[in-house]
Amino acid sequence: MTLRLATRGSELALWQARRTSELLGGAEIVVVESSGDRDRVTELARFGSIGIFTVEVDRAVLDGRADVGVHSLKDMTTTLQEGVQLVGVLERGMIEDALVARDGLTLDGLPPGARVGTGSLRRGAMLRAARPDLEVVPIRGNVGTRLAKVTGGELDATVLARAGLVRLGLEQHASDVLDTERFLPAVGQGIVGLTCRADDPATRERLQREARDPAAWAAALAERAFLRS
């Protein structure tokens, strides 16, 4: 049976869906617009813990438009919508954050007062801890949008997940890989998570068999349990 995969429409989300489709021997991709995609102005923290990039994707699974939800695991809330289960994860990518800076500068090499953009409270706090002199600027948008803010001169640097840059063939833009001792990655960073309906045992068993990397699955369960607690 050809499965239908619900996903956001960003380049990175589509990469994740296509990779999942490959593992499943081919699947139909159903693009869903999330509330986080519709509103690209409000700071992410102001949305609260409602899964702004995941809830509509899983709603497409629940209402039958799709069989599987494809997510960046770090975007998923630790408690999912009723009727949806996390059942598969792809092999984990690189876990670090990466700095993309003008002129190829490292974090320590940025000049005092440099403007560094991020939409993450976690990254902003760690930037301030590492370099209190920097100006941390809240930004929204996909990978391409954030890179353009640096290359266009609006920002001196931005921080992105290294795995996303690698998957999109953009790792050459990373001027500094941020050590995990200074920059703790998000829970599930670098992992693609797959959900299905709790009352769909055939899809659940297929995902477990064909699209569940054992090491990434163990890490996902441990990290999500830690965050939930």
Secondary structure as a PSIPRED ss2 file (coil, helix, strand):
# PSIPRED VFORMAT (PSIPRED V4.0)

   1 M C   1.000  0.000  0.000
   2 T C   1.000  0.000  0.000
   3 L E   0.000  0.000  1.000
   4 R E   0.000  0.000  1.000
   5 L E   0.000  0.000  1.000
   6 A E   0.000  0.000  1.000
   7 T E   0.000  0.000  1.000
   8 R C   1.000  0.000  0.000
   9 G C   1.000  0.000  0.000
  10 S C   1.000  0.000  0.000
  11 E H   0.000  1.000  0.000
  12 L H   0.000  1.000  0.000
  13 A H   0.000  1.000  0.000
  14 L H   0.000  1.000  0.000
  15 W H   0.000  1.000  0.000
  16 Q H   0.000  1.000  0.000
  17 A H   0.000  1.000  0.000
  18 R H   0.000  1.000  0.000
  19 R H   0.000  1.000  0.000
  20 T H   0.000  1.000  0.000
  21 S H   0.000  1.000  0.000
  22 E H   0.000  1.000  0.000
  23 L H   0.000  1.000  0.000
  24 L C   1.000  0.000  0.000
  25 G C   1.000  0.000  0.000
  26 G C   1.000  0.000  0.000
  27 A E   0.000  0.000  1.000
  28 E E   0.000  0.000  1.000
  29 I E   0.000  0.000  1.000
  30 V E   0.000  0.000  1.000
  31 V E   0.000  0.000  1.000
  32 V C   1.000  0.000  0.000
  33 E C   1.000  0.000  0.000
  34 S C   1.000  0.000  0.000
  35 S H   0.000  1.000  0.000
  36 G H   0.000  1.000  0.000
  37 D H   0.000  1.000  0.000
  38 R H   0.000  1.000  0.000
  39 D C   1.000  0.000  0.000
  40 R C   1.000  0.000  0.000
  41 V C   1.000  0.000  0.000
  42 T C   1.000  0.000  0.000
  43 E C   1.000  0.000  0.000
  44 L H   0.000  1.000  0.000
  45 A H   0.000  1.000  0.000
  46 R H   0.000  1.000  0.000
  47 F H   0.000  1.000  0.000
  48 G C   1.000  0.000  0.000
  49 S C   1.000  0.000  0.000
  50 I C   1.000  0.000  0.000
  51 G C   1.000  0.000  0.000
  52 I C   1.000  0.000  0.000
  53 F C   1.000  0.000  0.000
  54 T C   1.000  0.000  0.000
  55 V H   0.000  1.000  0.000
  56 E H   0.000  1.000  0.000
  57 V H   0.000  1.000  0.000
  58 D H   0.000  1.000  0.000
  59 R H   0.000  1.000  0.000
  60 A H   0.000  1.000  0.000
  61 V H   0.000  1.000  0.000
  62 L H   0.000  1.000  0.000
  63 D C   1.000  0.000  0.000
  64 G C   1.000  0.000  0.000
  65 R C   1.000  0.000  0.000
  66 A C   1.000  0.000  0.000
  67 D C   1.000  0.000  0.000
  68 V E   0.000  0.000  1.000
  69 G E   0.000  0.000  1.000
  70 V E   0.000  0.000  1.000
  71 H E   0.000  0.000  1.000
  72 S E   0.000  0.000  1.000
  73 L H   0.000  1.000  0.000
  74 K H   0.000  1.000  0.000
  75 D H   0.000  1.000  0.000
  76 M C   1.000  0.000  0.000
  77 T C   1.000  0.000  0.000
  78 T C   1.000  0.000  0.000
  79 T C   1.000  0.000  0.000
  80 L C   1.000  0.000  0.000
  81 Q C   1.000  0.000  0.000
  82 E C   1.000  0.000  0.000
  83 G C   1.000  0.000  0.000
  84 V E   0.000  0.000  1.000
  85 Q E   0.000  0.000  1.000
  86 L E   0.000  0.000  1.000
  87 V E   0.000  0.000  1.000
  88 G E   0.000  0.000  1.000
  89 V E   0.000  0.000  1.000
  90 L C   1.000  0.000  0.000
  91 E C   1.000  0.000  0.000
  92 R C   1.000  0.000  0.000
  93 G C   1.000  0.000  0.000
  94 M C   1.000  0.000  0.000
  95 I C   1.000  0.000  0.000
  96 E C   1.000  0.000  0.000
  97 D E   0.000  0.000  1.000
  98 A E   0.000  0.000  1.000
  99 L E   0.000  0.000  1.000
 100 V E   0.000  0.000  1.000
 101 A E   0.000  0.000  1.000
 102 R H   0.000  1.000  0.000
 103 D H   0.000  1.000  0.000
 104 G H   0.000  1.000  0.000
 105 L C   1.000  0.000  0.000
 106 T C   1.000  0.000  0.000
 107 L C   1.000  0.000  0.000
 108 D C   1.000  0.000  0.000
 109 G C   1.000  0.000  0.000
 110 L C   1.000  0.000  0.000
 111 P C   1.000  0.000  0.000
 112 P C   1.000  0.000  0.000
 113 G C   1.000  0.000  0.000
 114 A C   1.000  0.000  0.000
 115 R E   0.000  0.000  1.000
 116 V E   0.000  0.000  1.000
 117 G E   0.000  0.000  1.000
 118 T E   0.000  0.000  1.000
 119 G C   1.000  0.000  0.000
 120 S C   1.000  0.000  0.000
 121 L H   0.000  1.000  0.000
 122 R H   0.000  1.000  0.000
 123 R H   0.000  1.000  0.000
 124 G H   0.000  1.000  0.000
 125 A H   0.000  1.000  0.000
 126 M H   0.000  1.000  0.000
 127 L H   0.000  1.000  0.000
 128 R H   0.000  1.000  0.000
 129 A H   0.000  1.000  0.000
 130 A H   0.000  1.000  0.000
 131 R C   1.000  0.000  0.000
 132 P C   1.000  0.000  0.000
 133 D C   1.000  0.000  0.000
 134 L C   1.000  0.000  0.000
 135 E E   0.000  0.000  1.000
 136 V E   0.000  0.000  1.000
 137 V E   0.000  0.000  1.000
 138 P E   0.000  0.000  1.000
 139 I C   1.000  0.000  0.000
 140 R C   1.000  0.000  0.000
 141 G C   1.000  0.000  0.000
 142 N C   1.000  0.000  0.000
 143 V H   0.000  1.000  0.000
 144 G H   0.000  1.000  0.000
 145 T H   0.000  1.000  0.000
 146 R H   0.000  1.000  0.000
 147 L H   0.000  1.000  0.000
 148 A H   0.000  1.000  0.000
 149 K H   0.000  1.000  0.000
 150 V H   0.000  1.000  0.000
 151 T H   0.000  1.000  0.000
 152 G C   1.000  0.000  0.000
 153 G C   1.000  0.000  0.000
 154 E C   1.000  0.000  0.000
 155 L C   1.000  0.000  0.000
 156 D C   1.000  0.000  0.000
 157 A E   0.000  0.000  1.000
 158 T E   0.000  0.000  1.000
 159 V E   0.000  0.000  1.000
 160 L E   0.000  0.000  1.000
 161 A E   0.000  0.000  1.000
 162 R H   0.000  1.000  0.000
 163 A H   0.000  1.000  0.000
 164 G H   0.000  1.000  0.000
 165 L H   0.000  1.000  0.000
 166 V H   0.000  1.000  0.000
 167 R H   0.000  1.000  0.000
 168 L C   1.000  0.000  0.000
 169 G C   1.000  0.000  0.000
 170 L C   1.000  0.000  0.000
 171 E H   0.000  1.000  0.000
 172 Q H   0.000  1.000  0.000
 173 H H   0.000  1.000  0.000
 174 A C   1.000  0.000  0.000
 175 S C   1.000  0.000  0.000
 176 D E   0.000  0.000  1.000
 177 V E   0.000  0.000  1.000
 178 L E   0.000  0.000  1.000
 179 D C   1.000  0.000  0.000
 180 T C   1.000  0.000  0.000
 181 E C   1.000  0.000  0.000
 182 R C   1.000  0.000  0.000
 183 F C   1.000  0.000  0.000
 184 L C   1.000  0.000  0.000
 185 P C   1.000  0.000  0.000
 186 A C   1.000  0.000  0.000
 187 V C   1.000  0.000  0.000
 188 G C   1.000  0.000  0.000
 189 Q C   1.000  0.000  0.000
 190 G C   1.000  0.000  0.000
 191 I C   1.000  0.000  0.000
 192 V E   0.000  0.000  1.000
 193 G E   0.000  0.000  1.000
 194 L E   0.000  0.000  1.000
 195 T E   0.000  0.000  1.000
 196 C E   0.000  0.000  1.000
 197 R E   0.000  0.000  1.000
 198 A C   1.000  0.000  0.000
 199 D C   1.000  0.000  0.000
 200 D C   1.000  0.000  0.000
 201 P H   0.000  1.000  0.000
 202 A H   0.000  1.000  0.000
 203 T H   0.000  1.000  0.000
 204 R H   0.000  1.000  0.000
 205 E H   0.000  1.000  0.000
 206 R H   0.000  1.000  0.000
 207 L H   0.000  1.000  0.000
 208 Q H   0.000  1.000  0.000
 209 R H   0.000  1.000  0.000
 210 E H   0.000  1.000  0.000
 211 A C   1.000  0.000  0.000
 212 R E   0.000  0.000  1.000
 213 D C   1.000  0.000  0.000
 214 P H   0.000  1.000  0.000
 215 A H   0.000  1.000  0.000
 216 A H   0.000  1.000  0.000
 217 W H   0.000  1.000  0.000
 218 A H   0.000  1.000  0.000
 219 A H   0.000  1.000  0.000
 220 A H   0.000  1.000  0.000
 221 L H   0.000  1.000  0.000
 222 A H   0.000  1.000  0.000
 223 E H   0.000  1.000  0.000
 224 R H   0.000  1.000  0.000
 225 A H   0.000  1.000  0.000
 226 F H   0.000  1.000  0.000
 227 L H   0.000  1.000  0.000
 228 R H   0.000  1.000  0.000
 229 S C   1.000  0.000  0.000
